[in-house]
Amino acid sequence: MVTRTMNGGSSMSSPVVGSRNVLKRKSLPFAAALLAALTIFVAYPNAALDAAPQHHNQAPGFYRVKVGDLEVTALFDGTGVFDPHWLHGTKETMDGVVQAFHEDPHMLDVADTGFLVNTGKQLILVDAGAGTWWGGPAFGRLAGSLRSAGYTPEEVNMVLVTHLHSDHVGGLTTQDGKRVFPNAEVYVAKAESDFWLSPEIAAKAPKDAQPFFQSAQAIAAPYIKAGKWHTFSGSETIVDGMQIAPLPGHTPGHTGYEFSSKGQKILFWGDIIHALRVQLQHPEATVVFDLDQTAAAATRNQLLPKLAGADVLIAGPHMNFPGLGRLRKEANGYSWAPVVFTDQWDENASSAQK
């Protein structure tokens, strides 16, 4: 025990100091146990985290933006990789693509997306995804994305088709011939319908093109039978506030649709761009699926500068999801400025995201 001298030398013990020593002696076993526990935690830092399982499910596949009074919802159908051999360009361009793809295997990642426009009076789907007709199990999610967005296929009033390739219309029909959107009227350019649904043209087509004709005819058949397949050949009005925009080259009747509301515009441009990191830098580059390669390149070269100089939101089904953004002119070619994600819906928004 520690003592000290007070008042002329008498010795007196200190209860405070003494009790501290007792506390220290009694605390030694506890301190040793605590040190051992801390040592284990430092040696195995993930021990406490292992109790929290990983969650592998993603957010539902839809995203909304406001364009004037329109609600536009991007509907995820799937993702894939565009084969570099499907691209056509100069030797210099293609050598660069091959090298870039070797360095970055995600360079040619693409999406397949459909878009739902709620006008307040009508529910209009622009393209329907691949369904089970293209791309295997990686695609065919559009109907599920639609339900996640709060709608059902039965509520869709109209489908506007940019063209009849199965990655854009496969979602219309099941493999056993049932209409996925039983109450929808389907609209497609007459030149597009006449080409792909013609048995005579199909019979003369190359063997590797036959599946495109076969799928288009099977997908359209139940809507034709139900009297819900409609064609247009000019700029006639199908929907108030929507203009038809012929975009020839990719297919005979390849068509875009431009909606306007309160001075704001959105263009659904179909397959103007397949590989954004190639064709925005090299608009002259085409793809093997372009039936008229010269016309497809010419259409792209005419359209891109117009869009880069205008305040028009673009809906591109093969751009990275949600496929909504704007074009910007660069020193060489163009860049894609996607919409900025937000988890809020602003009823008072004065314009689409810029």
C-alpha positions, 0 to 999 in steps of 0.5 A: 500500500502506498503511504504518505507523511502528514503533520509532522511525520505521522504515516497515513494510508491513501484510500484513493490510491489504494482502491485504484490499485485494487481496481487495477489488479481486479481488471487484469483478467478483463483487460487480457480477455478484451485484448484477446478479442481485439486481436482476433478481430484485427486478425480476421476483420471480415468475421463480423461482416460474414453475418450479412448475406449478399443480395444479388437481385437488381433494381427493377428494369425501368426508368422514367423521365418527363417530357412536357406532359408526357411520362416516358418510361424506358423498359429494359429487355436485355443486354448483349455484346455486338459482334465486331464482325457485324460492323462495316467500315474502312480498314483503318476504322475496323483495325481500330475497332478490333484493337480497341475491342481487344483492350476493352471487351466492354467496348461493344456492349449493347442493350435492348430497350423498349419505351412506354409513352403515357400521354394521359389518354393513351399508353403507347409502346415504342418497340417491344423488345426481343421476347423469345425470338432473338438473343436467347435467355439474355433478352425477353425481359420487357414485359416484366419491366413493364409490370415492375413499372406499374403497368400491365400488357393489357393496358397498352393501347398502341404499339409503334414499330420502328422496324420488323427485326425480331429484337424490336418486335419479338416481345409482341407475340409468344412462340405459340402465337399468342398476343402479348398485348391483346388490346393494342393496335400495332402500327408499322410503315407500309414499306416495312410490312410489305417487305418482311411479310411478303412470301415472294420476297422471302422466297428470293432472300438469301438463306441467312436472311430467311429467319428474319422473314420467318420471325416477322411473319409469325410475330405479325400473324396474330395481330393481323388475324385480330384486325389490329395490324395497321400500316402507314405510308406518309405523315398521317396523324396516328397520335396527337403530338407525334410526327412520323420520321422516316429514317431509311436504310437500315430496313425498307420502312425504318421509322422514327417517332418524334413526340412533342409536348409543351415545347419539349421533344423526344425522338425514338430513333430505332436502329440509327446507332447499334455500336455507340462507341464506334458509330458516333465517332464514325457515322459512316460505319454500317452494320451487316443488318443494314439492308441498304448500307449507303442509305443507312450511312446517309441517314445517320450523317444527316440526322446526327448534326441536326440532333446535336444542335437541337434540344431533343431528347433521344430514345435509343434502344441499343444505347446503354440502358436506359437509352435516354440522352442527348448528342453533343458535337465533338472535334471528331464525331459525336458524344452521348450525354445520357440522362442523369439518374434521379430517384425523384419524380418532379411533377413541376419539372419544366423540361426533360433532363439536359 
